[in-house]
């Protein structure tokens, strides 16, 4: 009986490891929304994290609940641009790739973002800083206990 209980406990532990949430593995990707990356409140993709979403049908402003952003991952291979804003004013734009540590001259207290397919014909807001990214490293995606902090339901950015 003790050995059977041990085997059951082992199966449960192995199942918990595979079921723990990880960015971009089984995350939102339906006909309307998809997960494009994550923002973190500490550098090196540490601390509190929030997934960022893209509305596939039309650009949509989504709240990030006034998160302090210190590192970013945009994980899709598509040409994605995410414009991050505070108080309705764009602060910076980031494309596909990773930003391990925010530059010191960029405001990092943000409240919303809009992610869309990058289009060279669309003018970029002159108030934003374009962040330099490094190629995305999928090995750093595996961050357990991520929280879904962006809200695709509100369709508004009242930050």
Order of alpha helices (4+ residues) and beta strands (2+ residues): alpha-beta-beta-beta-beta-beta-beta-beta-beta-beta
